[in-house]
């Protein structure tokens, strides 16, 4: 029986594809990768191995040594992977013969097994420890590759066993971006893409296949900057109309910041438009308080507040002291008169 740390090549009918352990020498690579569907050497499902061509020194049961080569192999460089797997189906596809039935056991035809493989015209008897048939494997040197007789276990044609789904094989361009996502299963990836809303439209007339900044938010209430503040609103009238025809102004006074934002108007009915100008300049507060004036109770005014998710509140009648815009507007008029 081989030592647990000894490198061996086991004939395994349950293996999908030739698996080479770390002792094998890589002599070629195809650029393709395959994700494993079961744990190996203590690693979880999802391990990705390159499809390569490898070489190693093979020792049969009679002590004969060969330069063994294999193509379309999953090369595992994990130092804990001492066992290599030889699928008889893949070896037979290359024109080789594999009989892993022990010499002291009967085949279904009633004959005793030969316990050997015929690889590239060479007959190699297998070791048998009572549980498995195998060859011993050692690292091969350049000199041994030139002098030892060469045997080829598998063909260099692309191998796709019927037991493996096509979805397990990754093209070279997929391996990089799937690695950043920890190689999720395809069904999880498809469900994620189907559920997300962050997708670029694929209609050429809409996108021209070029990603661009999305400046306009889908939610109207998020188009403006949100402020954790309460604004007070009141309308003031001038004694004389300005040269540009302005007779009124709406004053927005913020409670926390103390910022006053006056907006000129020609008529009181322009109050709904001043909301847009104030939100664009200062952002939207969570609450807007005003007196019970007609222009602040209009349908158009409340429609804009609902559109931008701003709560509307009123002060009590005949209590102007509850509206911060009242005293601030008076001080603003006094300052303007003093400057003029």
RODO-2510 file (C-alpha; in nm, 4 decimals, decimal comma):
residues 340
     n   res          X          Y          Z
     1     x     0,0000     0,0000     0,0000
     2     x     0,1464     0,3427    -0,0956
     3     x     0,2355     0,6000     0,1687
     4     x    -0,0223     0,8844     0,2030
     5     x     0,2368     1,1368     0,0835
     6     x     0,3537     0,9261    -0,2133
     7     x     0,2500     1,0474    -0,5570
     8     x     0,0486     0,7883    -0,7483
     9     x    -0,1700     0,7679    -1,0608
    10     x    -0,4971     0,5845    -0,9885
    11     x    -0,7260     0,4382    -1,2530
    12     x    -1,0639     0,5847    -1,1592
    13     x    -1,3738     0,5063    -1,3637
    14     x    -1,5682     0,7730    -1,1740
    15     x    -1,3411     1,0586    -1,2799
    16     x    -1,4629     1,2864    -1,5577
    17     x    -1,1204     1,3987    -1,6770
    18     x    -0,7522     1,3285    -1,6136
    19     x    -0,6430     1,5017    -1,2917
    20     x    -0,2684     1,5565    -1,2496
    21     x    -0,1200     1,6250    -0,9062
    22     x     0,1493     1,8748    -0,8199
    23     x     0,4377     1,6371    -0,9073
    24     x     0,3498     1,6500    -1,2769
    25     x     0,5433     1,8905    -1,4964
    26     x     0,3418     2,1269    -1,7123
    27     x     0,4597     2,1224    -2,0737
    28     x     0,1697     2,3050    -2,2389
    29     x    -0,1478     2,4989    -2,1647
    30     x    -0,4693     2,5377    -2,3632
    31     x    -0,5959     2,8633    -2,2077
    32     x    -0,9150     2,6931    -2,0929
    33     x    -1,0248     2,6396    -1,7329
    34     x    -1,2746     2,4097    -1,5628
    35     x    -1,4518     2,4604    -1,2294
    36     x    -1,4722     2,1534    -1,0085
    37     x    -1,8128     2,0402    -0,8835
    38     x    -1,6797     1,8653    -0,5740
    39     x    -1,4222     1,9340    -0,3029
    40     x    -1,0679     1,8154    -0,3625
    41     x    -0,7656     1,8268    -0,1318
    42     x    -0,9679     2,0020     0,1368
    43     x    -1,0905     2,2856    -0,0866
    44     x    -1,4477     2,3885    -0,1499
    45     x    -1,6618     2,3551    -0,4593
    46     x    -1,5714     2,6152    -0,7211
    47     x    -1,1964     2,5500    -0,7487
    48     x    -1,0859     2,6356    -1,1025
    49     x    -0,8063     2,4358    -1,2666
    50     x    -0,6321     2,5038    -1,5997
    51     x    -0,6551     2,2511    -1,8833
    52     x    -0,2922     2,1636    -1,9593
    53     x    -0,0482     1,9105    -2,1007
    54     x     0,1774     1,7463    -1,8405
    55     x     0,4624     1,4977    -1,8084
    56     x     0,6020     1,2806    -1,5271
    57     x     0,8047     0,9641    -1,4680
    58     x     0,5776     0,6587    -1,4482
    59     x     0,6814     0,3427    -1,2617
    60     x     0,4800     0,0245    -1,3210
    61     x     0,4451    -0,2869    -1,1031
    62     x     0,7570    -0,4467    -1,2598
    63     x     0,9732    -0,1439    -1,1839
    64     x     0,9937    -0,0241    -1,5443
    65     x     1,0108     0,3530    -1,5885
    66     x     0,8539     0,5604    -1,8650
    67     x     0,8179     0,9215    -1,9666
    68     x     0,4434     0,9565    -1,9285
    69     x     0,2631     1,2409    -2,1016
    70     x    -0,1017     1,3409    -2,0896
    71     x    -0,3050     1,6070    -2,2700
    72     x    -0,6364     1,7732    -2,1818
    73     x    -0,5466     1,7364    -1,8144
    74     x    -0,6694     1,9312    -1,5117
    75     x    -0,3391     2,0295    -1,3517
    76     x    -0,3618     2,0804    -0,9764
    77     x    -0,0515     2,2447    -0,8267
    78     x    -0,1728     2,2150    -0,4683
    79     x     0,1145     2,0482    -0,2735
    80     x    -0,1409     1,8395    -0,0816
    81     x    -0,2698     1,6815    -0,4035
    82     x    -0,0574     1,3648    -0,4157
    83     x    -0,3076     1,1498    -0,6047
    84     x    -0,3619     1,1770    -0,9793
    85     x    -0,6642     1,0265    -1,1527
    86     x    -0,6677     0,8434    -1,4871
    87     x    -1,0201     0,8022    -1,6321
    88     x    -1,0272     0,4829    -1,8428
    89     x    -1,2790     0,6433    -2,0794
    90     x    -1,0417     0,9284    -2,1677
    91     x    -0,7490     0,6869    -2,2091
    92     x    -0,9535     0,4598    -2,4378
    93     x    -1,0570     0,7627    -2,6448
    94     x    -0,6852     0,8045    -2,7261
    95     x    -0,6585     0,4438    -2,8521
    96     x    -0,5207     0,2913    -2,5319
    97     x    -0,6475    -0,0167    -2,3471
    98     x    -0,7206    -0,0158    -1,9744
    99     x    -0,8051    -0,3224    -1,7654
   100     x    -0,8277    -0,2258    -1,3999
   101     x    -0,9726    -0,5591    -1,2909
   102     x    -0,7265    -0,7294    -1,0475
   103     x    -0,5565    -1,0478    -1,1626
   104     x    -0,7225    -1,2483    -0,8843
   105     x    -1,0758    -1,1256    -0,9655
   106     x    -1,3159    -1,2389    -1,2363
   107     x    -1,4512    -1,0162    -1,5090
   108     x    -1,8197    -1,0303    -1,6160
   109     x    -1,7108    -1,2698    -1,8947
   110     x    -1,5706    -1,5128    -1,6383
   111     x    -1,2038    -1,4425    -1,7121
   112     x    -0,9461    -1,3191    -1,4634
   113     x    -0,8448    -0,9569    -1,4988
   114     x    -0,5111    -0,8683    -1,6552
   115     x    -0,4499    -0,5720    -1,4189
   116     x    -0,2586    -0,3734    -1,6773
   117     x    -0,2799    -0,0960    -1,9353
   118     x    -0,1546    -0,0882    -2,2914
   119     x    -0,0354     0,2690    -2,3470
   120     x     0,1265     0,3681    -2,6790
   121     x     0,2048     0,0019    -2,7502
   122     x     0,3697    -0,0603    -2,4110
   123     x     0,2132    -0,2959    -2,1579
   124     x     0,2276    -0,1497    -1,8085
   125     x     0,1158    -0,3757    -1,5203
   126     x    -0,0682    -0,1964    -1,2414
   127     x     0,0009    -0,2001    -0,8688
   128     x    -0,2905    -0,3293    -0,6592
   129     x    -0,3184    -0,2780    -0,2825
   130     x    -0,6513    -0,4542    -0,2347
   131     x    -0,8565    -0,1387    -0,2970
   132     x    -0,7246     0,0365    -0,6066
   133     x    -0,4999    -0,0030    -0,9098
   134     x    -0,2299     0,2576    -0,9593
   135     x     0,1122     0,3566    -1,0916
   136     x     0,3838     0,5322    -0,8974
   137     x     0,4645     0,8829    -1,0191
   138     x     0,7793     1,0904    -0,9741
   139     x     0,8960     1,4267    -1,1027
   140     x     1,0774     1,3967    -1,4328
   141     x     1,3980     1,5685    -1,5413
   142     x     1,4990     1,6959    -1,8849
   143     x     1,7433     1,4063    -1,9257
   144     x     1,4753     1,1494    -1,8410
   145     x     1,2351     1,3084    -2,0894
   146     x     1,4936     1,2498    -2,3643
   147     x     1,6018     0,8968    -2,2689
   148     x     1,2999     0,7159    -2,1218
   149     x     1,0459     0,5482    -2,3520
   150     x     0,7518     0,7788    -2,4086
   151     x     0,3889     0,6854    -2,3426
   152     x     0,0887     0,9125    -2,3995
   153     x    -0,2138     0,8493    -2,1811
   154     x    -0,4632     1,0885    -2,3446
   155     x    -0,5145     1,2614    -2,6789
   156     x    -0,4411     1,6283    -2,7399
   157     x    -0,7846     1,6785    -2,8997
   158     x    -1,0290     1,8835    -2,6929
   159     x    -1,1989     1,6472    -2,4513
   160     x    -1,5536     1,6985    -2,3260
   161     x    -1,6956     1,4039    -2,1272
   162     x    -2,0673     1,3427    -2,1564
   163     x    -2,0993     1,3383    -1,7767
   164     x    -2,0032     1,7066    -1,7499
   165     x    -2,2348     1,9900    -1,8389
   166     x    -2,1109     2,2495    -2,0852
   167     x    -2,1800     2,5213    -1,8283
   168     x    -1,8818     2,4019    -1,6211
   169     x    -1,6285     2,4973    -1,8847
   170     x    -1,5196     2,8616    -1,8651
   171     x    -1,3943     3,0506    -2,1726
   172     x    -1,0692     3,2350    -2,1154
   173     x    -1,2411     3,5755    -2,1187
   174     x    -1,4831     3,4712    -1,8409
   175     x    -1,2263     3,3475    -1,5929
   176     x    -1,1023     3,6935    -1,4870
   177     x    -1,4314     3,8641    -1,4034
   178     x    -1,5838     3,5508    -1,2501
   179     x    -1,2846     3,5230    -1,0194
   180     x    -1,3682     3,8667    -0,8753
   181     x    -1,7161     3,7339    -0,7896
   182     x    -1,5776     3,4180    -0,6226
   183     x    -1,6998     3,2024    -0,9148
   184     x    -2,0741     3,1977    -0,8382
   185     x    -2,2864     2,9230    -0,9965
   186     x    -2,4517     3,0254    -1,3222
   187     x    -2,8035     2,9995    -1,1795
   188     x    -2,7149     3,2396    -0,8954
   189     x    -2,5560     3,4779    -1,1447
   190     x    -2,8599     3,4689    -1,3749
   191     x    -3,1035     3,5288    -1,0874
   192     x    -2,8926     3,8223    -0,9675
   193     x    -2,8883     3,9858    -1,3099
   194     x    -3,2618     3,9257    -1,3512
   195     x    -3,3402     4,0925    -1,0176
   196     x    -3,1133     4,3968    -1,0388
   197     x    -3,2254     4,7305    -1,1856
   198     x    -2,8734     4,8536    -1,2605
   199     x    -2,8703     4,7280    -1,6174
   200     x    -2,7690     4,9193    -1,9287
   201     x    -3,0478     4,9210    -2,1927
   202     x    -2,9568     4,6963    -2,4842
   203     x    -3,1764     4,8754    -2,7385
   204     x    -2,9371     5,0526    -2,9709
   205     x    -3,1772     5,3397    -3,0337
   206     x    -3,1799     5,4149    -2,6590
   207     x    -2,8226     5,3524    -2,5553
   208     x    -2,6058     5,3214    -2,8687
   209     x    -2,4333     5,0492    -2,6633
   210     x    -2,2364     5,3181    -2,4746
   211     x    -2,2680     5,3628    -2,0986
   212     x    -2,3248     5,7222    -1,9913
   213     x    -2,3932     5,9165    -1,6730
   214     x    -2,7533     5,9082    -1,5551
   215     x    -2,8047     6,2635    -1,4339
   216     x    -3,1806     6,2527    -1,3834
   217     x    -3,2878     6,0407    -1,0876
   218     x    -3,5724     5,7973    -1,1313
   219     x    -3,7259     5,9174    -0,8021
   220     x    -3,8338     6,2803    -0,8201
   221     x    -3,7766     6,3400    -0,4501
   222     x    -3,4076     6,2545    -0,4931
   223     x    -3,3344     6,5044    -0,7688
   224     x    -3,2529     6,7743    -0,5138
   225     x    -3,0208     6,7650    -0,2167
   226     x    -3,2073     6,6750     0,1031
   227     x    -3,1592     6,8937     0,4156
   228     x    -3,2417     6,7988     0,7727
   229     x    -3,4031     7,1341     0,8400
   230     x    -3,7370     7,3162     0,8699
   231     x    -3,8080     7,6105     0,6386
   232     x    -4,0573     7,8893     0,7103
   233     x    -4,2286     8,0777     0,4282
   234     x    -4,4045     8,4122     0,4088
   235     x    -4,4952     8,6638     0,1369
   236     x    -4,4003     9,0325     0,1579
   237     x    -4,5231     9,3250    -0,0509
   238     x    -4,3222     9,6329    -0,1477
   239     x    -4,4602     9,9844    -0,1447
   240     x    -4,3305    10,0590    -0,4943
   241     x    -4,3006     9,8235    -0,7911
   242     x    -3,9451     9,7748    -0,9177
   243     x    -3,8278     9,8727    -1,2653
   244     x    -3,8521     9,5031    -1,3659
   245     x    -4,2084     9,4747    -1,2431
   246     x    -4,1480     9,2935    -0,9109
   247     x    -4,3907     9,3850    -0,6329
   248     x    -4,3712     9,0782    -0,4005
   249     x    -4,1107     8,8406    -0,2691
   250     x    -4,1309     8,5075    -0,0923
   251     x    -3,8867     8,4630     0,1945
   252     x    -3,7694     8,1120     0,2844
   253     x    -3,6086     8,1094     0,6322
   254     x    -3,4274     7,7995     0,7582
   255     x    -3,4573     7,7173     1,1275
   256     x    -3,1289     7,5348     1,1940
   257     x    -2,8929     7,7121     0,9553
   258     x    -3,0480     8,0584     0,9898
   259     x    -3,0214     8,1115     0,6129
   260     x    -3,2739     8,3448     0,4448
   261     x    -3,3521     8,3037     0,0768
   262     x    -3,5750     8,5725    -0,0821
   263     x    -3,7254     8,5140    -0,4280
   264     x    -3,8854     8,8016    -0,6213
   265     x    -4,2348     8,7743    -0,7746
   266     x    -4,4570     8,9920    -0,9894
   267     x    -4,7768     8,8257    -0,8617
   268     x    -4,8670     8,6145    -0,5585
   269     x    -4,9793     8,3360    -0,7908
   270     x    -4,6122     8,2714    -0,8727
   271     x    -4,5581     8,1099    -0,5303
   272     x    -4,5515     7,7508    -0,6683
   273     x    -4,2679     7,8494    -0,9047
   274     x    -4,0651     7,9891    -0,6148
   275     x    -4,0657     7,6419    -0,4582
   276     x    -3,8741     7,5011    -0,7552
   277     x    -3,6239     7,7883    -0,7421
   278     x    -3,5713     7,7476    -0,3665
   279     x    -3,5241     7,3704    -0,3857
   280     x    -3,2801     7,4088    -0,6732
   281     x    -3,0739     7,6673    -0,4832
   282     x    -3,0820     7,5308    -0,1267
   283     x    -3,2153     7,1761    -0,1459
   284     x    -3,5368     7,0365    -0,0014
   285     x    -3,6165     7,0496     0,3738
   286     x    -3,8169     6,7788     0,5431
   287     x    -4,0868     7,0326     0,6512
   288     x    -4,2166     7,3648     0,5172
   289     x    -4,4231     7,5880     0,7510
   290     x    -4,6271     7,8873     0,6380
   291     x    -4,9352     8,0845     0,7332
   292     x    -5,2769     7,9913     0,6012
   293     x    -5,2582     8,2246     0,3012
   294     x    -5,4527     8,1385    -0,0134
   295     x    -5,1446     8,1018    -0,2334
   296     x    -4,9996     7,8436     0,0079
   297     x    -5,3178     7,6358     0,0075
   298     x    -5,3503     7,6050    -0,3693
   299     x    -5,3630     7,2674    -0,5423
   300     x    -5,0554     7,3438    -0,7523
   301     x    -4,8529     7,4397    -0,4434
   302     x    -4,9384     7,1188    -0,2571
   303     x    -4,8806     6,9065    -0,5662
   304     x    -4,5188     7,0263    -0,5784
   305     x    -4,4683     6,9573    -0,2079
   306     x    -4,5977     6,6028    -0,2482
   307     x    -4,3839     6,5540    -0,5573
   308     x    -4,0639     6,6338    -0,3651
   309     x    -4,1734     6,4625    -0,0413
   310     x    -4,1817     6,7806     0,1724
   311     x    -4,4206     6,7881     0,4682
   312     x    -4,6517     7,0930     0,4823
   313     x    -4,7535     7,2599     0,8106
   314     x    -4,9313     7,5849     0,9029
   315     x    -4,8970     7,8292     1,1891
   316     x    -5,1972     7,9127     1,4081
   317     x    -5,4173     8,2042     1,2913
   318     x    -5,3243     8,5427     1,4343
   319     x    -4,9941     8,4079     1,5710
   320     x    -4,7286     8,5566     1,3397
   321     x    -4,4650     8,4920     1,6075
   322     x    -4,4776     8,1207     1,5146
   323     x    -4,3427     8,1978     1,1662
   324     x    -3,9699     8,2748     1,1664
   325     x    -4,0031     8,4363     0,8249
   326     x    -4,2148     8,7222     0,9696
   327     x    -3,9441     8,8945     1,1795
   328     x    -3,6662     8,8049     0,9384
   329     x    -3,8583     8,9550     0,6482
   330     x    -3,9079     9,2782     0,8427
   331     x    -3,5358     9,3016     0,9159
   332     x    -3,4562     9,2316     0,5510
   333     x    -3,6839     9,5163     0,4344
   334     x    -3,5239     9,7505     0,6881
   335     x    -3,1726     9,6635     0,5649
   336     x    -3,2721     9,7180     0,2010
   337     x    -3,4291    10,0571     0,2803
   338     x    -3,1175    10,1554     0,4732
   339     x    -2,8920    10,0664     0,1789
   340     x    -3,1083    10,2495    -0,0721
***
